[in-house]
Amino acid sequence: MTSDEKALIALLVAAFILKKSDTKALATLILAGRIAAMKAAYNQASSVIGASTDWAPDAELTKMAEKASEKDAESITVTYGSDLESVATGFVESWMIDHETLDGCEAAAKAELASWATTRAEWKSEQITGYTCGSGANDGVDLWIGDVVDGDFDIPDDISLDDIQVEIQPSESSKDECEDYAGNRYDFDEDLPDFPMHENCPHRKVIVYKEQ
């Protein structure tokens, strides 16, 4: 690859790369989604057994969520940058094979990268939302279980811990690591993995009454 080709690729990457402000904004959105899912999962678990909680994470938990969200945003930015460079490089290499000159390549590459970035953002945003809300919900349920076991809030008198379990929903699963858990029910003292277990994983922990 010539120095001119390398310079063009660098220019293209610089034109489409995520800036620090973009990563910071992404971290803020991820945090909001994670906290909302955490609160919803915790309070929904309470509603299943008829308990009344208006729970929200304390300062320590919020700080932990902030750090996790920043880490996720950084990882997303790095992955995007790597993918971007790969697409830009592939376009320039293909252009040179077809045209044997860089004339017109920059404009064509920018149009191609703009289309690629838009398409990628559409499916990637859904993936990020699913993972963020899923991990937040997982944390919310785990925190709820810990609080119930520790007696941090009152449950109705006619209910005991023996009456409730964790179910992994939905019951359907593709042939992946979730298959061993999907649709199954577990007692609180059983060791379960965190969900989502992988990208595009739909599975969640849900509090349910034990089947009689």
N, C-alpha and C positions, 0 to 999 in steps of 0.2 A: 504494500500500500504506500502510495506516495505521500509526501509531506502535505501537498495540497488537499488530498483526500482526507487525511487525518485532521487538517485544519477545518475543513468543511464539516466534518462530523462533530468536532468540538463546538463549532458555531451552532449547529443544529441542536445539540444537547443543551447548550446554554440558553437557547431560545425557548425551550419547552420544560426545562428542569423545574422542580418545585423549589420555591424560595423558603428561607427560614420562616418568613411570615405565614406561608402556606402551611408549613408543618405545624406551626403553633396554632393556627386556626383549626387544623384537622384534629389536633390533640384536644382542643376545647370542645369540639363536636363529639368526639369519642367519649370524653368524660361525661358530658351531659347525657348521652345515651346510656352509658354504663350505670350512672347513678339512678336514672329513671327506671331502668330495668331492675336494678337491685331493690329499690323501694317497692316497686310493683310486685315483685316476686315475694318479698318478705310479707307485705300486707295481704297479698292474696292467700298465702299459706295460712295466715291467721284467720282469714275469713272462712276457710274450709272447715275449721273446727269451731267456728262461731266465736272466736276471740276477737277483741277489738284492740287494734294497735294502729297507731299513726307514726310508724317508725321512719326514721331517716338516719343515714350514717353520721356518726360523730366526726369531730375534726380529724382524729387519727385515721379513721377509715377513709375519709374523703382525701386525705393526703396520699394514702396508699393508692387510691383510685387515680389520683392525678398522675402519680409516677408511672403507673401501669399504662395509662392513656398516652403519656408522653413517649413511653417506650414503644407502644404500638404505632404511634404516628411516625416515629423515627424509622421503624422497620418498614412501614409502608412507603416512606419516602425513598429509602435505599433501594427497595425492590423496584419501585417505579423508575428510578434513575438507571438501574441496571437494564431493565426492559427497554427503556427509551434509547439507551446507547446501542443496544443490540439491534433494534429496529432501524435506527439511523444508519448504522454501519451496513446492515444488509441492503438498505435502499441504495446507498452510494455504490456499493460493490456491484449490485445488479445494474445500476445506471451505467457504470463504466463498461461492463460487459456488452451492453446493448448499444452504447453511444461512443465509447472510446474517448470521451471528452467530458469535462465537468460543466460545459456550457449548458445552462438551463436546469442544472441539477438542483441548485439551492431552492429555487421557487417550487419545483415539483416535489422536492423532499419536504418542504414546509407544509405544503398542502396535504401530502400523505400523512405526515406526523400529526397534523391537526385533526384529521379524520380518525387516526388511530387513537389519539389521546381522548377524543370525545367518546368513541365506542368503548374504550377501556374503562373510562370513568363511569359509564352507565352500569356495566356489570360488576365492576369492582366496588362501587358504592353500596350495592346490594349485599355483596359479600362481607364488606366491613360492618355494615349495619347488623347483619345476622350474627356475626361473631361477637360484636360489641354487646349487643343486647343479650345474647346467649350467655356470655361470660358474666355479665352483670346479674342476670337472673340466677345463675349458678351460685354466685357469691351470696345473693339475697337469701336463697333457700338454705345454704350452709350456715349462714349467720342465724337464721331463724331456728334451725335445729339446735344450734349451740345454746341459744337463749332459752329455748323450751327446756332442754335438758338441765340447764343451770338454774331453772326456775326464775328467770329474770322477768317474766310476766305471767299472770294467772291464766290458766286455761279453764274452760267450763268444768264444773264439779263432776259432771257425768262422763267426762272423757279422761282417759289416761294415755300415757305414752304408748302403751301396748295396743291402743286402738288405731294408731296412725302409722303410715309407712311412706316411703319415697318410691314413686313410680317414674320410670324413664319413658317419656313420651316424645314422639309418637311410637307406636308399636312396630311400625314398618322400618326396615333398614336395608340398605344395600350391603353387599358383601364386603364389609370393612370392620374396623375395630368396634363399632357401635353394635354390631349384630348380636353380641353376647349379652347386651344390656337392654336393648329396645323392647319395651312392653313389660319388662320384669318389675317386680316390687321388692323392696329391701327394707329391713329394719334400720333404725337410726345408727345402730352400732356397727353396721356393715361398712366396709371400706369401699368407697366408690370413686371413680375417676372424676375429674372436672369435665364439665361439658360447656361448650362444644369440644369434641375430641379432635376435630380436624376442620379444615376449611369447608364451608358449605354444609356443616353438620347441623341437622335440624333438631337434634335431641336435647331434651331439657329434663331437669329434676322437678317433679311436681309432688306436692304433699296430697295424700289421699287417705281415705279411711281404709283400714284393713278389711279385706274381704272375709266374710263370715262363712 
